[in-house]
Amino acid sequence: MSLERIYAEVLAVRIIANVDVALAEQFKLRPDQRSLAIFTSTIDDVGYTALDEATKRADVEVVYARSFYAGAAHSSGPLSGEMIGVIAGPSPDEVKSGMDAVRQTIESDAYFEAISEDKSHALYAHVVARTGAYLANEAGVKQGEPLAYLIAPPLEAVYGLDAALKAADVKLMKFFGPPSETNFGGALLTGSQSACQAAVDAFKEAILTIAKNPTQY
């Protein structure tokens, strides 16, 4: 099964070396968390995957991560994209290292896949081989456990998720009931790495059958 990859883009990045006390209170930062890295990206789920990777490669914590309503096509400005992420750390160097991990993941490691030629129909089916602190907390699993991160348009997400759960020895840990802020849906599943991969494959295959015959039941 080969689908065209759709990579996200980092639209804007800023480092705050020594965050103001009032802003630190809003993010509920600890006294040792003095620096922030802030970024926006064109695809939210790829951005969340990248944030998780940052927690594995640097001494940082995700303190804010949100999707924007209706998605990147309806963003509030040219640098808004589909999501915003904020990581906190003890120094500018640490948050810069975390941001380096974010950029690498977004630019080369995690991606949506196009179901249609014009890329208007797409899905996200990604195996996180070893979770960092962020996704482990989101899914309610131990840090280091694998996840299948499954996202698709509303109907496709529900049908594909059912196929994924039946195809592999995986457990549903977090359900993103459609519509999300970006009008998608999906879930985080856990199991062995091979089971997560089987779930990803089944999710894709089920959604491809819908794309080929949308109204045939």
N, C-alpha and C positions, 0 to 999 in steps of 0.2 A: 504494500500500500504506500504510494508516494504522493503526497500533497505538497503544493507550493508553500514555502514558508513565508510568513508575514512577521517581520521583525519590528519591534517597537523602537522608538526614538526618545532619547533624553532631550527635552526641550529647553530646560533651564536648570542651573545649579548655583547654589550659593552656600558658602561656609560662614557661620558665625563663630568666631574664635572664642569669644567670652560673652555668653548670652546675658541679656539684662535680667535682673532678678524678677521683675514683674512678668516677663515672658516665660521665664523658667517655671514660675508658679503655675502658669496656664498649662504647661506641658507636664506638670507634676515631676519635674526633674529632681534627682537626688543631688546633694551638695557636690558630689564628685563628677557630676555630668555638667561640665562647663561649656562644651562646644556642641554646635549643631551643624548638620549638613542637610540641606533642603533641596529637593528636586521635583520636577514634574516630568511625566512620561505620557506618550500617546496611547499606551495600552495598560490598563490597570492590573490585570492578573499577572502579566509579565513583570510589572513593577513590584508587586507583592512578592513574587518569587525572588526577585533581585534583592529586595530588602532582607529576606531570610538568609540569602547567601552572605550578605554583609555581616550578619551576626556571627557567622562561622569564621570569617577571615579577619575580623578586627574586634577590638574591645568597644563595641557599640551596642546600643539597644534601640529598637524601633519605638519611638514615642508618639508617632502620629502617622496614619496611613488611611487615606480616604479616596473613594471614587467620586467623580463628578457626574451629576445627573445628565442622562441622555448620551453620554460618550463624547469622544474627541471631535466628532463631526459637528457638535453643537457646543463647543467649549466657549468659555467667557472671554478668551483672548488668544492670540497666536502662540503664547508660551504656556497655556494652561494644560492642554492635552486632556487626558482622561483620569489622571490621578495625581495626588501629591503625597510624597513620603518624607518623613523627617526622622533622622537618626541622631542620637545623642551619645557623646563619649567624653572622656576626661581631658582631651586635648584636640587641637586642630589636626594634628597628624593622624590621630586615630580615626576621626570622622572622615578625613580625606581617604584613608585606607578603605574604610567602609564604602565610601562613594566610588572608589575604583572598582570594588567588587560589584556594586550595583551596575555600573556602566558596562563592565565586561559581560555580565549576565544578560543584560538587556540587548546588547549589541551582537552577541554571538551564541548564547547558551539556551535561552528560553524564547519561544516564539509561538504565535498562532499559526494555523494552517488553513489555507484557502480551500473551500469545497467547490466554489464556482470560479470560472475563469476571470471574472471581473473583481474577484476578492470581496464581494459584498456578502458572501455567506462563508462563515469561518468558525473554527472551533479551537479550543485550547485543551490539549491532552498531554500533560507533562508529568514525568516521574521525577519526584524529588528523592534522590537516592538516600540522602541523609539530611534530615531536617535540622535547621538551626533553631534558635530560640523563638523567633517570631512565628513561623508556621507551626511549630510544635505546640505553642501556646494556643494558637488559633484553632488547631484541630483537637487539642486535648490529648496529645500523645507525648511520650517521652522524647526528649531531644535526641536526635540521631535516628529515630525510626523513619522508615520510608513512607512516602505519601504518593497517591495518584491525585493530581490536581486536574479536575475535569470541569470545563466550562463550555457552554454553547448557547445558541438562541433558545428561547423558552421551551417550546415543544420538544425540540431536539435534545435539550439537556435532560429532560425528564425521561424520555424514551431511552436515550443513550446510557443514562445512569442505571436504569433497570437492567440493561444488557450487561453493563460492567460488573454489577453486583452478582449477577448470575454466572458470569464467566470465570470468576476467580475467587479465591479465598481471601476476600477483603471485607473490611468493616467500614460502614459509613460513619464518619466522625463529625462532619459538619456539612449541613445542607444549605445551599444558597437558593432558596425558593425564588423562582422567577415571578416578577421581573426584579432584577437587581437595579442599582442606580443606572447602570448602562444597558438595562433591558435584556440581560442574559440570565443564565441560571447555571447550577452545577453543584459540585460537592468536593470535599476532601475525603479520600478513602485511605485506609491504612492496611498493611499486610506486609508480606515479604516483598523484596524488590521485584522478584519475578512475578509475584501475584499482582503487584501494582502495574507492571508492564502489560500483563494479560488484560487487566481492567482497562487500561488505556487503549489497547488494540480493539477490544470489544466495543468500547465507547465510539471510537472512530468508525468502525464498520457499521454499527447500527445507524449512525447519523448519515453515512453515505447512502444507505438504503432509502432513507427519507428524502434525501436530495434528488435521488433518481426517480422516485414515485411519491410525491408529497401527499397525494390524496387517496392513494390506494391502501385500503385496510382489510 
